[in-house]
Amino acid sequence: MSVPAAVPPSTSKTQTFFRRSFSTLLLWGIVCLAFGSMKPWAHLLLISALGILSTAEFFKLTRRAGIVANPLWGMFLGISYYAALAWYMIRGQAVPAELDMALFFLLGAGTFTLQLRRKIDGTNSILGVTSTMLGVLWLTWMFSFTARLDFHPHQDGSLSGAYLLLWCIAVTKFTDMGAYITGSLIGKHKMIPHISPAKTWEGFVGALIFAQLAGCGLYALFPEQLTAFPSLLHVIVLGFIVALLAVVGDLAESLWKRATAVKDSGQILPGIGGAMDLIDSICFTAPAVYLYFTLIR
């Protein structure tokens, strides 16, 4: 019986490239439709859907890794938090700090309480608690800053920060794109092979360059919409910060996937993976951009 010929590596890389390119264009099409509508409910619906789907994928990975977490409790808190966030924002009311306090308290107290029902199983008992808390804080709470940035700074029910959010997403994704393209073309020196074998230092440099191209390019195209930036210097500085955090966010998910022995968090987008693969970097960059503009006001 003849043995099927192996697929040449170049062919495999080419197919992956085209699948990833198609998924990227599809993603940007969805983002542009939601952004172009300038409807608060459309923005919040997309943000909430991505946050909730990512949290669900996280708990699916924990179960596959044999970690007994509390996914129903985590999902209940995540959905409730996004619903409350949307309620305040659409009504044009500032989101109270008590909402975050309630999330943190219920997450901590509720998760420990639920864990008391189970027998002690060494460190697995602690892993169940910490995994539940990590999933909600990382993929629900940190990603929710995209919504906060979208309505920043007026919080009057209008999307006053929509262009800031667009800038943040574009710089983040151009960082990922720059790392992938540059690393694929000229990458030779491994960056962190024990976490992500494909990451190279050449790709990292490409990521920084692409981030600046996106950040400065959007600032030049939409100067009136991005007046939150006091000067071009702030664009460059924040672009550098976002690029670094985008790389860290991508590696953070790679660490989690490698620890749970999976390649992709899901199969929503061919060549990219699931929702968690989609927002991993943004979970780190959106809070930083929000904090930056909150501090310099």
Backbone bond lengths (Angstrom), bond angles and torsions (degrees), N, CA, C in turn:
res aa  C-N    CA-C-N  psi(-1)  N-CA   C-N-CA  omega(-1)  CA-C   N-CA-C  phi
1 M - - - 1.479 - - 1.516 108.21 -
2 S 1.309 116.29 130.29 1.454 120.09 -177.48 1.527 110.86 -74.50
3 V 1.314 114.63 147.10 1.457 121.17 179.15 1.518 108.96 -94.47
4 P 1.350 118.78 127.47 1.467 120.90 -179.82 1.518 110.68 -57.18
5 A 1.308 115.63 140.57 1.463 120.16 179.29 1.520 110.26 -67.85
6 A 1.304 114.93 141.06 1.466 119.63 179.03 1.517 109.55 -69.79
7 V 1.326 115.32 146.29 1.459 120.23 178.00 1.516 108.74 -74.62
8 P 1.345 118.33 125.20 1.454 120.55 179.76 1.523 110.84 -57.25
9 P 1.335 117.19 140.14 1.459 120.75 -179.21 1.515 112.73 -55.16
10 S 1.361 116.76 -37.65 1.453 119.88 -178.60 1.520 111.28 -63.66
11 T 1.362 115.76 -38.97 1.460 120.30 178.35 1.517 110.77 -64.34
12 S 1.337 115.33 -43.15 1.458 120.15 179.37 1.521 110.54 -61.94
13 K 1.324 116.52 -43.14 1.472 120.62 179.82 1.526 110.47 -65.31
14 T 1.341 115.69 -38.92 1.463 119.71 179.65 1.523 110.74 -64.40
15 Q 1.338 116.85 -44.55 1.465 120.66 178.57 1.524 110.99 -62.21
16 T 1.331 115.91 -43.21 1.465 120.03 178.46 1.520 110.86 -61.56
17 F 1.332 115.58 -41.32 1.473 120.62 -179.78 1.521 110.70 -61.14
18 F 1.353 116.32 -47.35 1.462 119.53 -177.92 1.532 111.67 -69.14
19 R 1.337 117.21 -37.77 1.464 119.51 176.91 1.527 110.42 -63.28
20 R 1.316 114.86 -43.30 1.462 119.25 -179.64 1.530 111.06 -66.91
21 S 1.327 116.15 -38.86 1.468 120.04 178.77 1.516 110.83 -64.41
22 F 1.353 116.66 -42.88 1.465 120.72 178.40 1.523 110.73 -61.33
23 S 1.333 116.34 -45.32 1.460 120.61 -179.28 1.523 111.05 -64.66
24 T 1.333 115.87 -37.78 1.461 119.67 179.16 1.525 110.86 -64.76
25 L 1.347 116.47 -43.92 1.468 120.09 178.41 1.527 111.00 -64.53
26 L 1.331 116.61 -40.08 1.462 120.68 177.56 1.521 110.61 -62.16
27 L 1.327 115.37 -44.07 1.467 120.40 179.41 1.519 111.08 -60.91
28 W 1.333 115.91 -47.65 1.463 118.85 179.88 1.519 111.31 -64.53
29 G 1.322 117.24 -31.39 1.458 119.93 176.32 1.521 111.66 -63.43
30 I 1.340 115.86 -43.07 1.467 120.78 178.74 1.524 110.41 -65.44
31 V 1.337 115.63 -44.04 1.471 120.45 179.30 1.528 110.44 -61.67
32 C 1.342 116.52 -42.73 1.466 120.09 -179.29 1.525 111.80 -66.17
33 L 1.337 116.66 -37.00 1.463 119.46 177.79 1.524 110.82 -63.95
34 A 1.331 116.21 -47.05 1.463 120.24 179.25 1.521 110.77 -65.45
35 F 1.349 115.67 -42.96 1.460 119.84 -179.25 1.520 111.17 -66.79
36 G 1.351 115.10 -43.67 1.450 119.42 -177.83 1.518 113.58 -64.20
37 S 1.320 116.68 -28.50 1.465 119.26 179.55 1.523 111.64 -68.48
38 M 1.321 116.68 -27.64 1.473 123.45 -177.45 1.529 111.47 50.67
39 K 1.325 115.13 35.18 1.457 121.94 175.67 1.526 108.66 -100.20
40 P 1.330 117.82 121.12 1.469 119.19 -179.20 1.515 113.33 -54.44
41 W 1.330 117.33 -39.72 1.467 119.74 -177.80 1.531 111.24 -66.12
42 A 1.359 117.09 -35.12 1.464 120.42 179.70 1.524 110.47 -67.65
43 H 1.323 116.61 -42.15 1.464 120.78 177.92 1.522 110.86 -63.10
44 L 1.328 116.14 -47.09 1.464 120.37 -177.90 1.525 111.76 -67.27
45 L 1.328 116.31 -35.32 1.466 120.11 178.33 1.526 110.76 -63.87
46 L 1.336 116.74 -44.87 1.461 120.86 -179.87 1.526 110.75 -65.53
47 I 1.322 116.62 -44.67 1.470 121.05 -179.99 1.521 110.50 -63.01
48 S 1.326 116.65 -46.79 1.468 120.61 -178.92 1.520 111.16 -63.18
49 A 1.344 116.81 -42.36 1.465 120.45 -179.31 1.524 111.04 -61.74
50 L 1.329 117.04 -43.81 1.463 120.47 -179.95 1.525 111.51 -66.40
51 G 1.336 116.37 -41.34 1.458 119.69 179.39 1.518 112.73 -65.17
52 I 1.325 116.34 -42.93 1.465 120.86 -178.22 1.533 110.67 -70.68
53 L 1.337 116.80 -42.73 1.472 120.18 178.28 1.534 110.84 -62.05
54 S 1.322 116.72 -40.61 1.464 120.62 -179.66 1.520 111.40 -65.50
55 T 1.323 116.15 -41.36 1.464 120.25 178.42 1.527 110.35 -63.92
56 A 1.341 115.96 -39.80 1.469 120.05 178.12 1.530 110.63 -64.01
57 E 1.330 117.05 -40.69 1.462 120.38 178.35 1.528 110.90 -64.55
58 F 1.317 116.06 -37.58 1.472 120.43 178.43 1.525 110.47 -59.59
59 F 1.314 116.45 -47.71 1.469 119.75 -179.08 1.528 111.95 -68.35
60 K 1.330 116.26 -28.55 1.463 119.76 174.93 1.529 110.38 -65.74
61 L 1.331 115.93 -39.10 1.463 120.49 178.19 1.530 111.31 -67.79
62 T 1.330 116.79 -39.20 1.469 119.13 179.45 1.524 110.63 -63.71
63 R 1.343 116.19 -40.15 1.468 120.13 178.92 1.525 110.63 -65.52
64 R 1.333 115.80 -40.97 1.458 119.84 178.98 1.527 111.65 -64.60
65 A 1.332 116.27 -30.44 1.464 120.94 179.49 1.526 112.27 -83.53
66 G 1.328 116.92 -0.76 1.460 120.74 178.67 1.516 114.28 85.18
67 I 1.336 117.23 12.95 1.464 121.32 178.37 1.526 108.82 -88.63
68 V 1.322 116.73 122.12 1.462 121.01 -179.33 1.523 108.98 -89.03
69 A 1.330 115.45 89.79 1.460 121.01 179.62 1.527 109.65 -95.10
70 N 1.323 116.49 -164.89 1.472 121.95 177.85 1.529 108.59 -122.88
71 P 1.334 117.30 72.29 1.466 120.91 -173.76 1.522 114.26 -63.52
72 L 1.324 117.73 -37.13 1.472 119.19 -179.14 1.525 110.94 -63.94
73 W 1.333 115.67 -40.80 1.466 119.87 178.16 1.529 109.94 -66.52
74 G 1.322 116.36 -43.46 1.454 119.94 179.04 1.516 112.35 -62.58
75 M 1.323 117.65 -42.69 1.460 121.34 179.66 1.522 111.44 -68.09
76 F 1.346 116.13 -38.68 1.470 119.58 177.59 1.522 110.77 -60.51
77 L 1.326 116.66 -44.49 1.464 120.36 179.58 1.528 110.63 -65.97
78 G 1.335 116.87 -41.29 1.455 120.37 -179.47 1.518 112.70 -63.06
79 I 1.324 116.50 -47.72 1.466 120.94 179.99 1.530 110.39 -64.51
80 S 1.325 116.83 -42.71 1.465 120.90 179.85 1.520 111.09 -63.42
81 Y 1.327 115.73 -39.76 1.466 119.90 -178.69 1.527 110.80 -65.29
82 Y 1.327 117.21 -45.49 1.467 120.03 179.56 1.528 111.45 -65.96
83 A 1.322 116.67 -35.88 1.470 120.00 178.11 1.526 110.36 -64.62
84 A 1.339 116.63 -44.33 1.466 120.39 179.15 1.525 110.83 -65.88
85 L 1.321 116.54 -40.44 1.461 121.36 179.37 1.525 110.27 -60.65
86 A 1.334 116.76 -45.54 1.464 121.62 179.97 1.528 110.72 -64.82
87 W 1.324 116.38 -38.47 1.469 120.48 -179.07 1.530 110.69 -60.76
88 Y 1.294 116.91 -45.57 1.465 120.61 179.23 1.524 111.50 -67.28
89 M 1.322 116.88 -44.84 1.458 120.51 -173.52 1.519 113.09 -69.27
90 I 1.324 117.18 -42.68 1.464 119.76 -179.88 1.527 111.01 -67.21
91 R 1.325 116.78 -31.25 1.467 121.03 177.70 1.526 112.35 -79.74
92 G 1.327 117.02 -2.84 1.458 120.13 178.31 1.514 113.57 75.11
93 Q 1.320 116.41 26.28 1.464 120.66 179.66 1.522 109.80 -107.12
94 A 1.320 115.57 144.09 1.457 120.60 177.07 1.525 109.77 -64.84
95 V 1.293 116.26 137.41 1.469 120.11 178.93 1.525 108.53 -72.35
96 P 1.327 117.70 118.80 1.469 119.81 -177.39 1.527 112.08 -70.64
97 A 1.315 115.16 147.94 1.465 120.21 177.69 1.521 110.98 -62.60
98 E 1.328 116.25 -25.26 1.469 120.48 179.86 1.528 112.50 -62.49
99 L 1.353 116.91 -24.42 1.465 119.41 178.67 1.526 110.18 -65.89
100 D 1.318 116.24 -44.35 1.460 119.72 177.47 1.527 111.20 -67.64
101 M 1.331 116.02 -38.73 1.463 119.94 178.51 1.525 110.43 -61.39
102 A 1.334 115.95 -41.27 1.466 120.14 179.28 1.527 110.90 -64.53
103 L 1.339 115.72 -40.91 1.464 119.47 178.52 1.525 110.60 -61.25
104 F 1.324 117.13 -47.84 1.465 120.74 -177.73 1.524 111.52 -64.27
105 F 1.337 116.02 -42.49 1.463 119.75 -179.08 1.528 111.26 -65.20
106 L 1.337 116.41 -49.83 1.462 120.06 -178.72 1.525 111.44 -64.76
107 L 1.312 116.12 -35.38 1.458 119.89 179.08 1.527 110.69 -65.31
108 G 1.327 116.28 -46.21 1.462 119.47 -179.15 1.517 112.84 -71.07
109 A 1.331 115.80 -55.49 1.458 120.29 -176.46 1.528 111.54 -65.83
110 G 1.336 116.45 -43.36 1.461 120.07 -177.63 1.516 112.64 -67.14
111 T 1.339 116.85 -40.99 1.461 119.89 -178.98 1.519 111.62 -65.90
112 F 1.332 117.22 -42.63 1.471 119.99 177.46 1.523 111.16 -64.96
113 T 1.342 116.13 -39.42 1.463 120.03 179.65 1.525 111.22 -62.13
114 L 1.316 116.61 -44.03 1.465 120.82 179.18 1.528 111.58 -65.83
115 Q 1.318 116.53 -33.42 1.461 120.09 -179.68 1.529 111.81 -69.31
116 L 1.334 116.70 -22.75 1.466 120.30 -179.82 1.527 112.28 -65.15
117 R 1.333 116.68 -18.76 1.467 119.97 -179.54 1.520 112.09 -72.81
118 R 1.333 117.03 -20.47 1.453 121.50 -173.98 1.523 111.26 -99.62
119 K 1.310 115.12 153.72 1.452 120.21 176.53 1.529 109.88 -69.97
120 I 1.325 115.53 151.64 1.454 120.43 177.60 1.536 109.06 -66.81
121 D 1.331 115.10 128.30 1.461 120.68 -179.01 1.534 109.57 -129.06
122 G 1.321 115.12 53.45 1.451 120.35 179.80 1.516 112.06 60.20
123 T 1.327 116.07 -141.31 1.466 120.06 -178.81 1.523 112.65 -70.21
124 N 1.341 117.93 -14.60 1.462 120.46 177.70 1.522 111.63 -62.91
125 S 1.317 116.16 -30.60 1.470 119.75 177.99 1.523 110.29 -66.20
126 I 1.337 116.23 -40.51 1.459 120.23 178.05 1.524 110.72 -70.09
127 L 1.336 116.59 -38.43 1.465 120.69 178.09 1.524 111.36 -60.56
128 G 1.331 116.48 -37.40 1.455 119.82 178.51 1.514 111.90 -62.16
129 V 1.328 116.25 -41.73 1.469 121.20 179.66 1.522 110.83 -69.56
130 T 1.332 116.08 -51.46 1.459 119.78 -175.81 1.525 112.51 -66.28
131 S 1.322 117.71 -34.06 1.467 120.44 178.64 1.520 111.12 -66.96
132 T 1.315 116.75 -40.84 1.465 119.92 177.68 1.520 110.86 -61.92
133 M 1.324 115.98 -45.14 1.464 120.77 -179.39 1.521 111.10 -67.18
134 L 1.340 116.97 -41.15 1.459 120.76 -179.74 1.520 111.43 -63.29
135 G 1.330 117.26 -45.11 1.458 120.56 -178.44 1.517 112.68 -57.77
136 V 1.332 116.85 -44.20 1.462 121.05 -178.55 1.524 111.49 -71.97
137 L 1.325 117.25 -44.00 1.460 120.35 -178.76 1.526 111.63 -67.42
138 W 1.313 116.25 -41.40 1.458 120.85 -176.19 1.522 112.04 -74.54
139 L 1.334 117.70 -55.16 1.456 121.05 -169.10 1.525 114.30 -98.44
140 T 1.323 117.23 -12.91 1.465 119.73 174.77 1.517 110.08 -101.93
141 W 1.334 116.10 -59.01 1.464 119.64 -173.67 1.523 112.72 -71.88
142 M 1.330 118.60 -49.72 1.468 120.24 -177.68 1.527 111.49 -63.99
143 F 1.330 117.42 -37.86 1.464 119.40 178.80 1.523 111.86 -71.58
144 S 1.338 117.78 -23.85 1.469 120.79 -179.67 1.528 112.09 -63.50
145 F 1.330 117.48 -15.39 1.466 119.84 178.22 1.519 111.71 -68.22
146 T 1.323 118.13 -15.38 1.458 119.70 172.49 1.529 109.50 -64.19
147 A 1.321 116.47 -40.27 1.465 120.48 177.66 1.525 110.74 -68.25
148 R 1.313 116.85 -42.42 1.468 120.26 178.61 1.525 110.51 -61.75
149 L 1.317 116.73 -40.30 1.461 121.27 179.37 1.524 110.46 -68.08
150 D 1.316 117.06 -35.48 1.458 123.12 -179.40 1.526 111.67 -61.26
151 F 1.321 116.47 -34.43 1.470 121.34 -177.84 1.533 112.39 -102.83
152 H 1.312 116.81 8.44 1.464 123.14 -177.86 1.535 109.48 -82.65
153 P 1.344 120.52 139.75 1.469 127.07 5.68 1.526 114.03 -104.93
154 H 1.353 117.34 -6.86 1.465 118.90 -169.19 1.521 113.99 -77.45
155 Q 1.328 118.13 -34.33 1.462 122.83 -179.45 1.534 111.22 52.08
156 D 1.336 114.51 45.89 1.461 120.54 179.59 1.520 111.96 -111.00
157 G 1.326 116.82 16.24 1.453 120.71 -179.13 1.514 113.16 93.97
158 S 1.346 117.49 -9.47 1.461 120.84 177.70 1.525 109.34 -97.97
159 L 1.315 115.37 160.60 1.467 120.32 -178.94 1.529 109.36 -87.05
160 S 1.317 115.60 63.19 1.459 120.97 -175.24 1.521 113.39 -68.28
161 G 1.324 116.43 -18.78 1.465 119.50 179.42 1.513 112.99 -110.89
162 A 1.328 117.10 19.69 1.470 120.41 -175.45 1.525 111.97 -59.26
163 Y 1.324 116.67 -40.58 1.467 119.19 -178.69 1.530 111.49 -73.36
164 L 1.315 117.04 -27.91 1.458 119.44 173.33 1.528 110.57 -66.69
165 L 1.326 115.47 -41.16 1.460 120.01 177.56 1.525 110.23 -64.81
166 L 1.337 116.38 -43.05 1.461 120.07 177.88 1.524 110.33 -60.16
167 W 1.328 116.88 -42.65 1.473 121.61 178.44 1.516 110.15 -60.77
168 C 1.330 116.63 -45.47 1.466 121.63 -179.24 1.523 111.34 -61.75
169 I 1.333 116.73 -46.43 1.467 120.62 -179.04 1.519 110.55 -65.63
170 A 1.345 116.65 -43.41 1.458 120.36 -178.06 1.526 111.15 -63.31
171 V 1.319 117.70 -46.30 1.464 120.74 -179.55 1.526 110.19 -64.19
172 T 1.339 116.03 -41.17 1.471 120.25 178.83 1.520 111.74 -61.68
173 K 1.320 116.39 -48.14 1.461 120.13 -176.79 1.527 112.08 -73.91
174 F 1.322 117.67 -31.33 1.456 119.60 175.09 1.524 110.30 -68.83
175 T 1.319 116.75 -30.07 1.463 120.37 173.90 1.527 109.88 -62.43
176 D 1.331 115.91 -48.74 1.470 120.68 177.95 1.531 110.72 -60.76
177 M 1.338 115.21 -43.03 1.461 120.39 -178.09 1.527 110.66 -65.70
178 G 1.333 116.08 -42.71 1.458 120.29 -179.87 1.511 111.85 -63.68
179 A 1.326 116.25 -40.73 1.465 120.38 178.63 1.519 110.45 -64.48
180 Y 1.329 117.00 -41.69 1.470 121.40 -177.71 1.524 111.41 -68.52
181 I 1.343 116.94 -48.57 1.461 120.80 -176.81 1.532 111.24 -66.70
182 T 1.330 116.10 -49.25 1.463 119.83 -178.13 1.526 111.05 -65.63
183 G 1.337 115.54 -42.36 1.457 119.33 179.30 1.514 112.33 -63.83
184 S 1.348 116.53 -38.17 1.468 120.65 179.77 1.521 111.85 -67.92
185 L 1.340 116.26 -35.02 1.458 120.70 -175.51 1.526 113.33 -82.79
186 I 1.338 116.18 -46.97 1.470 118.17 -172.49 1.526 112.75 -130.61
187 G 1.334 117.62 7.34 1.460 119.92 -177.33 1.519 113.35 -65.64
188 K 1.326 116.71 126.29 1.464 121.69 179.32 1.528 112.31 -132.13
189 H 1.316 116.46 -38.24 1.464 120.26 -174.39 1.530 109.83 -95.43
190 K 1.327 116.11 114.92 1.460 121.56 -177.34 1.531 110.77 -64.44
191 M 1.322 114.71 140.54 1.455 120.76 -177.35 1.526 110.77 -89.55
192 I 1.327 116.24 -64.32 1.464 121.83 177.95 1.525 107.20 -136.54
193 P 1.332 117.50 75.44 1.471 120.90 -173.05 1.517 114.80 -62.07
194 H 1.342 118.51 -26.24 1.463 119.49 -178.82 1.530 112.00 -74.60
195 I 1.325 116.94 -12.38 1.469 120.65 177.58 1.520 111.10 -112.29
196 S 1.338 116.36 -47.69 1.464 121.05 -179.48 1.520 109.10 -140.12
197 P 1.333 117.88 96.35 1.467 121.88 -176.54 1.525 113.91 -59.67
198 A 1.317 117.73 -25.19 1.466 120.73 -176.46 1.526 112.95 -81.04
199 K 1.334 117.67 -18.46 1.464 120.94 -177.72 1.531 110.32 -73.55
200 T 1.341 115.47 132.53 1.463 120.44 178.97 1.528 109.85 -128.27
201 W 1.339 114.98 161.32 1.460 119.95 177.56 1.525 110.97 -68.43
202 E 1.328 116.95 -31.68 1.468 119.88 175.60 1.526 109.92 -64.32
203 G 1.335 115.64 -40.40 1.457 119.68 176.62 1.516 112.16 -64.25
204 F 1.331 116.32 -35.71 1.464 121.05 178.44 1.523 110.93 -63.35
205 V 1.331 116.58 -43.45 1.465 120.51 177.27 1.530 110.03 -63.26
206 G 1.328 115.93 -42.62 1.460 119.77 177.07 1.517 112.09 -60.92
207 A 1.325 116.59 -36.88 1.461 121.42 178.44 1.520 110.93 -62.04
208 L 1.329 116.64 -43.96 1.468 121.11 179.75 1.527 111.06 -63.57
209 I 1.338 116.51 -40.26 1.467 120.49 -179.10 1.528 110.70 -68.51
210 F 1.323 116.95 -46.22 1.465 120.67 179.58 1.526 111.37 -62.50
211 A 1.331 116.89 -36.48 1.465 120.93 178.55 1.524 110.60 -61.65
212 Q 1.319 117.18 -42.99 1.459 120.89 179.07 1.518 111.69 -67.50
213 L 1.335 115.97 -38.01 1.465 119.48 177.49 1.526 111.01 -60.77
214 A 1.339 115.82 -43.89 1.465 120.02 -179.90 1.520 111.05 -68.73
215 G 1.343 117.00 -47.22 1.459 120.90 -176.91 1.516 112.68 -63.36
216 C 1.332 116.92 -50.15 1.459 121.05 -178.76 1.530 110.98 -71.21
217 G 1.335 116.13 -34.20 1.457 119.52 179.05 1.517 112.46 -64.20
218 L 1.328 116.94 -45.49 1.469 120.28 178.23 1.525 111.35 -66.57
219 Y 1.324 116.53 -36.30 1.475 120.29 178.40 1.527 110.56 -64.06
220 A 1.339 117.07 -35.57 1.457 121.40 178.15 1.529 111.18 -73.79
221 L 1.345 116.94 -35.42 1.462 121.26 -178.52 1.527 112.77 -75.79
222 F 1.343 116.66 -36.00 1.469 120.73 -175.46 1.536 111.07 -126.15
223 P 1.321 117.47 61.62 1.476 119.47 -178.02 1.525 113.18 -64.09
224 E 1.344 117.00 -35.15 1.467 119.76 -178.33 1.522 111.32 -74.74
225 Q 1.322 117.37 -32.27 1.469 120.96 -178.93 1.524 112.24 -81.72
226 L 1.326 116.87 -18.43 1.466 120.54 -178.29 1.523 111.44 -113.55
227 T 1.319 115.08 39.61 1.466 119.95 178.84 1.527 112.16 -70.22
228 A 1.322 117.81 -8.70 1.469 120.18 175.94 1.524 110.48 -62.45
229 F 1.340 116.52 -26.13 1.463 120.43 175.30 1.533 108.62 -77.33
230 P 1.319 118.88 117.70 1.471 120.29 179.38 1.525 113.51 -63.16
231 S 1.336 116.79 -30.01 1.463 120.42 -178.84 1.525 109.08 -162.63
232 L 1.340 114.60 172.62 1.461 120.32 177.82 1.523 111.29 -63.39
233 L 1.319 116.44 -30.12 1.465 120.12 179.03 1.524 110.61 -58.87
234 H 1.326 117.10 -40.71 1.465 120.91 178.73 1.530 110.61 -65.47
235 V 1.324 116.80 -35.29 1.459 120.93 177.97 1.531 109.61 -62.95
236 I 1.322 115.81 -44.99 1.464 120.87 -178.49 1.526 110.92 -66.51
237 V 1.343 116.22 -46.23 1.465 120.27 -178.70 1.524 111.11 -63.14
238 L 1.344 116.47 -48.66 1.458 119.65 -178.56 1.532 110.51 -67.92
239 G 1.330 117.21 -33.18 1.461 120.13 176.68 1.518 111.52 -62.32
240 F 1.324 115.99 -38.48 1.458 120.76 177.94 1.528 110.59 -67.13
241 I 1.338 116.46 -43.27 1.465 121.10 179.04 1.527 110.56 -62.44
242 V 1.336 116.32 -45.92 1.461 121.10 -179.57 1.525 110.63 -61.68
243 A 1.330 117.06 -41.79 1.471 120.43 -179.85 1.525 110.79 -61.82
244 L 1.324 117.10 -44.53 1.463 120.39 179.27 1.525 111.04 -62.06
245 L 1.336 116.47 -45.02 1.458 120.22 -178.71 1.528 111.81 -69.93
246 A 1.324 117.05 -31.23 1.466 119.98 177.07 1.526 110.38 -64.14
247 V 1.324 116.12 -40.67 1.464 120.42 177.39 1.524 110.49 -65.15
248 V 1.348 116.31 -43.48 1.468 120.60 178.78 1.526 110.28 -62.79
249 G 1.340 117.15 -42.71 1.459 120.82 179.69 1.515 112.46 -62.48
250 D 1.326 116.56 -40.24 1.454 121.04 177.88 1.531 110.91 -65.69
251 L 1.331 115.84 -41.54 1.464 120.04 179.59 1.531 111.39 -70.26
252 A 1.332 116.59 -31.40 1.469 120.13 178.73 1.525 110.08 -62.64
253 E 1.338 116.01 -42.91 1.469 117.82 178.25 1.523 110.98 -69.93
254 S 1.349 116.15 -35.99 1.465 119.68 177.68 1.523 110.46 -61.04
255 L 1.329 116.43 -39.45 1.461 121.17 177.65 1.527 110.35 -60.58
256 W 1.320 115.59 -45.74 1.471 120.39 -178.24 1.525 110.97 -66.06
257 K 1.340 116.83 -43.09 1.462 119.81 -179.72 1.525 111.48 -67.36
258 R 1.334 116.40 -39.15 1.468 119.19 179.03 1.525 110.18 -66.47
259 A 1.329 116.44 -38.03 1.464 119.81 179.40 1.524 111.50 -66.86
260 T 1.340 116.82 -29.96 1.466 120.83 -179.84 1.529 112.08 -100.53
261 A 1.343 116.07 6.01 1.476 122.81 173.90 1.523 113.63 59.26
262 V 1.351 116.62 48.32 1.465 120.35 173.84 1.525 108.92 -130.31
263 K 1.340 115.80 155.67 1.464 120.49 -179.81 1.515 111.32 -89.47
264 D 1.339 116.31 -49.03 1.459 121.94 179.96 1.515 109.26 -125.70
265 S 1.337 116.25 151.80 1.462 119.88 179.74 1.522 111.61 -75.88
266 G 1.335 116.51 -19.99 1.461 120.91 -179.52 1.516 109.50 -168.80
267 Q 1.337 116.65 -170.00 1.464 121.47 -177.29 1.519 111.29 -129.74
268 I 1.334 116.68 31.39 1.460 119.48 -178.40 1.526 111.25 -66.65
269 L 1.340 116.45 -43.75 1.456 121.83 -177.95 1.524 110.26 -121.00
270 P 1.339 119.07 115.50 1.466 121.90 179.86 1.526 111.32 -58.54
271 G 1.323 116.08 133.60 1.456 120.94 178.43 1.513 113.30 86.59
272 I 1.329 117.47 -18.07 1.468 121.30 178.81 1.517 110.45 -112.85
273 G 1.340 116.48 -46.77 1.453 120.18 178.62 1.513 111.59 121.21
274 G 1.329 115.14 -137.38 1.456 120.61 -176.94 1.515 112.68 -99.91
275 A 1.329 114.84 -170.67 1.462 120.54 -179.51 1.519 111.60 -63.98
276 M 1.324 116.36 -35.30 1.462 120.95 179.09 1.529 110.70 -64.51
277 D 1.342 117.15 -38.62 1.460 121.30 175.80 1.529 110.65 -64.83
278 L 1.318 115.40 -27.03 1.455 121.54 -175.23 1.530 112.59 -78.36
279 I 1.334 116.82 -37.14 1.464 119.55 -172.09 1.518 113.66 -108.99
280 D 1.349 117.97 2.69 1.461 119.71 -174.83 1.525 112.54 -52.85
281 S 1.336 117.47 -47.31 1.465 120.95 -178.94 1.529 111.85 -70.48
282 I 1.339 116.29 -38.59 1.466 120.28 -177.27 1.524 111.33 -64.87
283 C 1.337 116.54 -29.32 1.469 119.81 177.99 1.525 111.34 -60.50
284 F 1.324 117.30 -25.36 1.456 121.53 179.46 1.531 111.93 -95.70
285 T 1.326 117.00 -33.54 1.463 119.16 -174.46 1.533 113.77 -83.62
286 A 1.337 117.98 -38.24 1.470 120.21 -178.30 1.531 112.72 -61.13
287 P 1.345 119.69 -45.94 1.477 118.66 176.90 1.524 112.33 -60.99
288 A 1.342 117.15 -36.45 1.465 120.76 -179.32 1.525 110.99 -66.35
289 V 1.341 117.20 -43.59 1.467 120.76 179.41 1.522 110.38 -65.27
290 Y 1.332 116.63 -42.56 1.467 120.26 177.75 1.530 111.23 -60.96
291 L 1.311 116.09 -45.99 1.462 120.87 -179.97 1.518 110.92 -63.99
292 Y 1.319 117.04 -39.93 1.462 121.79 -179.43 1.520 111.03 -58.80
293 F 1.341 116.54 -49.46 1.463 119.37 -177.02 1.524 111.90 -75.47
294 T 1.314 117.20 -24.60 1.469 120.13 175.04 1.521 110.23 -69.01
295 L 1.318 116.63 -37.79 1.466 121.32 -177.51 1.514 113.26 -76.68
296 I 1.357 118.18 -32.86 1.463 119.47 -176.12 1.526 112.92 -89.75
297 R 1.315 117.88 -2.86 1.478 120.59 179.82 1.521 110.73 -65.18
